[in-house]
Amino acid sequence: VDGSSDVVLDNTYPIYVFKFINIHPASDGNRFLFQGSTNTGSSYGVTITSTFFKAFHNEAGSSSGVSYDGNNDLAQSTSFQQLNLDADLGADNDQSLSGTLQIFNPSSTTFVKHFIATTNFNHSGNYTVQCFIAGYFNTTSAIDAMQFKMNSGNIDAGKIKLYGIK
């Protein structure tokens, strides 16, 4: 939330970058999600339109190449956007998620707010998955808070860092 705990998410920077470092769920089979707020975190549910691509490679040597995954898109939805494939983020000690989320001009009251995310995570079935997500918050209100969570259970460990870029 902008202004809380020294967080700056306003017009100070035109681009904000969130870094996810070894995000580890408390239990297997989770989705790591995000959503924005236009009312300093009183509610989360800004309308999102997005697209989702993925590539994977398992320990046995099988891979998918890059493919579109329409099941994980959002189309004018107020749901949380997922940052990993399906509900399969593993909770073993060698499984976690890392990546970035960029949001452009979140304080604009003229334009929608575009975002780009790239994550890599260890699937509960023992393979690595790279995800590519892009879209926009369909609002001309300022985004002044972001929430990150698992779809079920807690985040057991990891760091989320926020950077502003001029």
SERO-4910 file (N, C-alpha, C, O; in steps of 0.05 Angstrom, whole numbers):
BEGIN
 pado doro    nc1    nc2    nc3   cac1   cac2   cac3    cc1    cc2    cc3    oc1    oc2    oc3
  Val    A     17    -23      0      0      0      0     18     25      0     36     27     17
  Asp    A     13     43    -19     29     67    -21     27     82      6      6     86     17
  Gly    A     51     90     16     53    105     41     55     88     66     62     99     87
  Ser    A     50     62     65     53     46     89     80     32     89     89     23     68
  Ser    A     92     30    112    119     17    115    139     27     94    154     11     83
  Asp    A    139     53     89    158     66     70    154     56     41    172     59     25
  Val    A    131     45     34    125     37      7    118     62    -10    102     78     -2
  Val    A    130     63    -33    123     84    -52    111     71    -77    125     56    -91
  Leu    A     86     76    -82     72     66   -106     54     88   -115     30     87   -113
  Asp    A     67    109   -127     52    133   -135     65    144   -160     76    129   -176
  Asn    A     64    170   -164     75    182   -189    105    189   -186    116    202   -204
  Thr    A    119    179   -165    147    183   -162    163    170   -186    182    182   -195
  Tyr    A    154    147   -194    167    132   -216    146    124   -237    123    119   -230
  Pro    A    154    124   -262    135    115   -283    133     84   -285    113     74   -296
  Ile    A    153     71   -275    154     41   -276    160     31   -249    179     40   -235
  Tyr    A    145     11   -240    151     -3   -215    156    -32   -221    142    -44   -238
  Val    A    176    -44   -208    184    -72   -213    183    -86   -186    196    -79   -167
  Phe    A    167   -108   -185    167   -126   -162    185   -149   -169    183   -160   -191
  Lys    A    202   -157   -150    219   -180   -153    210   -201   -133    207   -196   -109
  Phe    A    205   -225   -143    197   -248   -126    221   -266   -124    232   -275   -144
  Ile    A    229   -271    -99    254   -286    -95    248   -310    -77    242   -308    -54
  Asn    A    249   -334    -90    245   -359    -76    219   -360    -60    219   -366    -36
  Ile    A    197   -353    -73    171   -354    -60    163   -384    -57    162   -399    -76
  His    A    159   -392    -32    154   -420    -25    127   -423    -11    123   -410     10
  Pro    A    109   -439    -22     83   -442     -9     85   -461     15    104   -477     17
  Ala    A     65   -459     33     64   -477     56     56   -505     48     62   -524     62
  Ser    A     42   -508     25     33   -534     16     35   -537    -14     35   -516    -28
  Asp    A     36   -561    -24     37   -567    -53     12   -557    -67    -10   -554    -55
  Gly    A     15   -553    -93     -9   -548   -110    -21   -521   -108    -45   -518   -106
  Asn    A     -4   -500   -107    -15   -473   -103    -11   -455   -128      6   -461   -145
  Arg    A    -26   -434   -129    -23   -413   -148    -13   -388   -133    -23   -382   -112
  Phe    A      6   -374   -145     16   -349   -134      2   -327   -150      4   -326   -174
  Leu    A    -13   -309   -136    -31   -291   -149    -25   -262   -142    -12   -256   -122
  Phe    A    -35   -243   -159    -34   -215   -152    -59   -201   -162    -72   -210   -180
  Gln    A    -64   -178   -149    -86   -160   -157    -80   -132   -146    -66   -129   -127
  Gly    A    -91   -113   -159    -87    -85   -152   -111    -73   -137   -133    -85   -137
  Ser    A   -107    -50   -125   -128    -35   -111   -126     -6   -119   -105      5   -124
  Thr    A   -149      7   -121   -151     36   -126   -159     51   -102   -164     75   -103
  Asn    A   -162     38    -79   -171     51    -54   -154     44    -31   -164     37     -9
  Thr    A   -128     45    -35   -107     40    -14   -111     14      1   -106     12     25
  Gly    A   -119     -6    -14   -121    -33     -3   -146    -40     11   -148    -61     24
  Ser    A   -166    -23     10   -192    -30     23   -205    -53      9   -219    -69     21
  Ser    A   -201    -55    -17   -211    -77    -33   -192    -82    -56   -178    -64    -66
  Tyr    A   -192   -107    -66   -175   -115    -89   -194   -128   -109   -209   -146   -102
  Gly    A   -194   -118   -133   -212   -128   -153   -214   -110   -177   -236   -106   -188
  Val    A   -192    -98   -185   -191    -81   -209   -194    -99   -233   -183   -121   -234
  Thr    A   -209    -91   -253   -214   -106   -277   -187   -111   -293   -173    -91   -298
  Ile    A   -181   -136   -299   -157   -143   -313   -163   -158   -339   -182   -175   -339
  Thr    A   -149   -152   -360   -148   -168   -384   -119   -176   -388   -101   -160   -387
  Ser    A   -114   -202   -393    -86   -212   -394    -84   -236   -413   -104   -247   -422
  Thr    A    -59   -243   -418    -53   -267   -434    -30   -282   -421    -15   -270   -406
  Phe    A    -29   -308   -425    -11   -326   -410      2   -346   -429    -12   -360   -444
  Phe    A     29   -347   -429     44   -367   -444     62   -382   -425     68   -372   -403
  Lys    A     71   -406   -433     87   -422   -415    106   -440   -431    102   -444   -455
  Ala    A    127   -449   -418    145   -469   -428    154   -486   -404    157   -475   -382
  Phe    A    158   -512   -408    168   -528   -386    187   -550   -394    189   -557   -418
  His    A    202   -560   -375    222   -581   -379    223   -598   -353    227   -587   -332
  Asn    A    219   -624   -356    219   -640   -331    246   -654   -327    263   -654   -344
  Glu    A    249   -666   -304    274   -679   -297    280   -703   -314    303   -712   -316
  Ala    A    260   -715   -327    264   -738   -345    272   -729   -373    278   -746   -390
  Gly    A    273   -703   -379    282   -693   -404    260   -684   -424    266   -675   -446
  Ser    A    234   -687   -416    213   -678   -434    209   -648   -431    212   -636   -410
  Ser    A    201   -635   -454    196   -607   -453    172   -600   -471    164   -617   -487
  Ser    A    162   -576   -468    138   -569   -483    143   -549   -505    126   -546   -523
  Gly    A    165   -534   -505    167   -511   -522    149   -489   -510    136   -493   -490
  Val    A    147   -467   -523    130   -445   -514    102   -449   -525     99   -454   -549
  Ser    A     82   -447   -507     54   -450   -516     36   -431   -501     41   -424   -478
  Tyr    A     15   -424   -515     -6   -407   -504    -23   -423   -485    -29   -447   -490
  Asp    A    -31   -411   -463    -48   -424   -443    -72   -407   -437    -72   -391   -418
  Gly    A    -93   -410   -452   -117   -394   -449   -132   -398   -423   -148   -381   -415
  Asn    A   -127   -420   -410   -141   -426   -384   -132   -406   -363   -146   -403   -343
  Asn    A   -109   -393   -366    -99   -376   -346   -100   -346   -353    -91   -329   -339
  Asp    A   -113   -340   -376   -118   -312   -384   -141   -301   -366   -157   -316   -354
  Leu    A   -142   -275   -365   -165   -262   -353   -177   -244   -375   -162   -231   -390
  Ala    A   -203   -243   -377   -217   -226   -397   -237   -208   -383   -259   -217   -377
  Gln    A   -229   -184   -378   -246   -165   -363   -256   -177   -337   -280   -177   -331
  Ser    A   -237   -188   -322   -243   -202   -297   -233   -186   -273   -212   -173   -275
  Thr    A   -246   -189   -251   -237   -177   -226   -223   -197   -208   -217   -192   -185
  Ser    A   -218   -221   -219   -204   -242   -204   -174   -234   -201   -165   -216   -214
  Phe    A   -161   -249   -183   -132   -246   -181   -119   -259   -205   -127   -280   -214
  Gln    A    -97   -247   -215    -82   -258   -237    -61   -277   -226    -47   -271   -208
  Gln    A    -60   -301   -238    -40   -320   -228    -13   -316   -242    -12   -307   -265
  Leu    A      8   -322   -228     35   -318   -238     49   -345   -243     72   -345   -251
  Asn    A     36   -367   -239     47   -393   -245     25   -410   -257      1   -405   -255
  Leu    A     34   -431   -271     16   -449   -285     -2   -465   -266      7   -477   -247
  Asp    A    -28   -465   -272    -47   -481   -257    -43   -478   -227    -35   -457   -218
  Ala    A    -50   -499   -212    -47   -499   -183    -24   -518   -176    -29   -537   -161
  Asp    A      0   -513   -186     20   -533   -183     47   -524   -173     68   -536   -179
  Leu    A     48   -502   -158     73   -493   -146     79   -512   -123     64   -516   -104
  Gly    A    103   -525   -125    111   -546   -106    120   -534    -79    130   -512    -78
  Ala    A    117   -550    -58    125   -541    -31    149   -557    -21    157   -554      3
  Asp    A    161   -575    -37    185   -589    -28    208   -568    -23    206   -545    -33
  Asn    A    228   -576     -9    250   -558     -2    265   -548    -27    277   -527    -26
  Asp    A    264   -563    -49    277   -554    -74    258   -541    -94    263   -540   -117
  Gln    A    235   -532    -84    214   -520   -102    206   -493    -92    201   -489    -68
  Ser    A    206   -473   -110    198   -446   -104    192   -431   -130    194   -443   -152
  Leu    A    185   -406   -128    179   -389   -151    196   -364   -149    198   -352   -127
  Ser    A    208   -355   -171    222   -330   -173    214   -316   -199    206   -329   -218
  Gly    A    216   -289   -199    209   -275   -223    205   -245   -219    213   -234   -198
  Thr    A    193   -232   -239    188   -203   -237    160   -196   -247    149   -211   -264
  Leu    A    150   -174   -237    126   -162   -247    131   -132   -251    139   -119   -232
  Gln    A    127   -122   -275    130    -94   -280    103    -82   -284     86    -93   -299
  Ile    A     98    -59   -272     73    -44   -277     80    -16   -285     98     -3   -274
  Phe    A     67     -6   -306     74     19   -319     53     41   -312     29     37   -316
  Asn    A     63     63   -303     47     87   -296     23     80   -278      0     86   -286
  Pro    A     27     67   -255      5     59   -239    -11     83   -228    -35     80   -221
  Ser    A      1    107   -226    -13    130   -215    -29    146   -236    -42    166   -230
  Ser    A    -27    138   -262    -41    153   -283    -71    153   -278    -83    132   -271
  Thr    A    -83    176   -281   -112    178   -280   -123    183   -308   -146    191   -312
  Thr    A   -106    178   -329   -115    182   -357   -116    155   -371   -134    150   -387
  Phe    A    -96    138   -367    -93    113   -382    -96     88   -365    -94     90   -341
  Val    A   -101     66   -378   -101     40   -365    -72     34   -356    -54     47   -366
  Lys    A    -68     14   -339    -42      7   -328    -33    -20   -339    -44    -40   -332
  His    A    -13    -19   -356     -2    -44   -368     17    -58   -349     30    -45   -332
  Phe    A     18    -84   -351     38   -100   -335     49   -122   -351     37   -132   -370
  Ile    A     74   -131   -344     88   -153   -356    100   -169   -333    112   -158   -315
  Ala    A     96   -195   -333    107   -213   -312    121   -236   -325    112   -247   -345
  Thr    A    143   -244   -314    158   -268   -321    165   -283   -296    177   -272   -278
  Thr    A    158   -308   -294    165   -324   -270    176   -351   -279    171   -361   -301
  Asn    A    191   -363   -261    200   -390   -264    195   -404   -238    201   -393   -216
  Phe    A    183   -428   -239    177   -442   -214    182   -472   -217    182   -482   -240
  Asn    A    184   -485   -195    187   -514   -194    159   -526   -189    147   -522   -168
  His    A    149   -540   -209    123   -554   -208    124   -576   -187    145   -588   -183
  Ser    A    101   -582   -175    100   -603   -155    106   -630   -168    112   -650   -154
  Gly    A    105   -632   -195    111   -657   -209    140   -659   -218    147   -675   -235
  Asn    A    157   -642   -206    186   -642   -210    195   -634   -238    210   -647   -251
  Tyr    A    184   -611   -247    195   -599   -271    195   -569   -268    180   -558   -252
  Thr    A    211   -555   -284    212   -526   -283    194   -515   -304    192   -525   -327
  Val    A    180   -493   -297    161   -480   -315    168   -450   -316    170   -437   -296
  Gln    A    170   -440   -341    173   -411   -345    146   -401   -355    134   -411   -373
  Cys    A    137   -379   -342    111   -367   -349    115   -338   -358    132   -324   -347
  Phe    A    100   -331   -378    100   -304   -389     72   -293   -388     54   -304   -401
  Ile    A     67   -272   -373     41   -260   -369     42   -231   -376     61   -217   -368
  Ala    A     23   -221   -391     21   -192   -397     -8   -184   -398    -25   -200   -405
  Gly    A    -13   -159   -392    -41   -150   -393    -43   -121   -383    -23   -106   -383
  Tyr    A    -67   -114   -375    -71    -87   -364    -94    -87   -344   -112   -103   -345
  Phe    A    -91    -68   -325   -113    -62   -307   -131    -42   -322   -121    -21   -330
  Asn    A   -156    -49   -327   -173    -32   -343   -187    -11   -325   -211    -13   -319
  Thr    A   -171      8   -316   -181     30   -300   -165     55   -305   -141     53   -311
  Thr    A   -178     78   -303   -163    103   -305   -159    114   -277   -149    137   -274
  Ser    A   -167     99   -256   -160    107   -229   -132     98   -222   -122     78   -234
  Ala    A   -119    112   -204    -92    104   -196    -92     78   -181   -108     73   -164
  Ile    A    -73     60   -188    -68     36   -172    -49     44   -150    -26     52   -155
  Asp    A    -58     42   -125    -41     51   -102    -35     29    -82    -24     34    -61
  Ala    A    -42      4    -89    -35    -19    -72    -36    -44    -89    -51    -46   -108
  Met    A    -19    -63    -82    -18    -89    -95    -19   -111    -73     -7   -107    -52
  Gln    A    -33   -133    -79    -33   -155    -60    -22   -180    -75    -29   -185    -98
  Phe    A     -5   -195    -60      5   -220    -70     -2   -242    -50      0   -237    -26
  Lys    A    -11   -265    -60    -20   -286    -42    -20   -313    -57    -18   -314    -81
  Met    A    -23   -334    -41    -28   -361    -52    -58   -365    -54    -73   -353    -38
  Asn    A    -67   -381    -73    -96   -386    -75   -106   -402    -51   -130   -402    -45
  Ser    A    -89   -417    -38    -96   -433    -15    -72   -434      4    -50   -439     -5
  Gly    A    -77   -430     29    -55   -431     48    -38   -406     47    -46   -386     36
  Asn    A    -14   -408     59      3   -385     63     28   -387     46     36   -407     36
  Ile    A     41   -363     44     68   -362     34     86   -370     57     87   -356     78
  Asp    A    101   -392     54    118   -402     76    144   -387     78    153   -382    100
  Ala    A    155   -379     56    181   -365     56    184   -350     29    169   -354     11
  Gly    A    204   -333     28    210   -318      4    209   -288      9    201   -278     30
  Lys    A    218   -273    -11    218   -244     -9    205   -232    -33    207   -242    -55
  Ile    A    191   -209    -29    180   -193    -50    193   -165    -47    189   -153    -26
  Lys    A    207   -156    -67    220   -130    -66    207   -112    -87    199   -121   -108
  Leu    A    206    -86    -81    194    -67    -99    215    -46   -106    228    -35    -88
  Tyr    A    218    -40   -132    237    -20   -142    222     -1   -160    204     -9   -175
  Gly    A    229     25   -159    219     45   -177    240     51   -198    264     53   -191
  Ile    A    232     55   -223    251     61   -244    243     87   -257    220     90   -265
  Lys    A    262    105   -259    256    131   -272    257    130   -302    253    150   -316
***
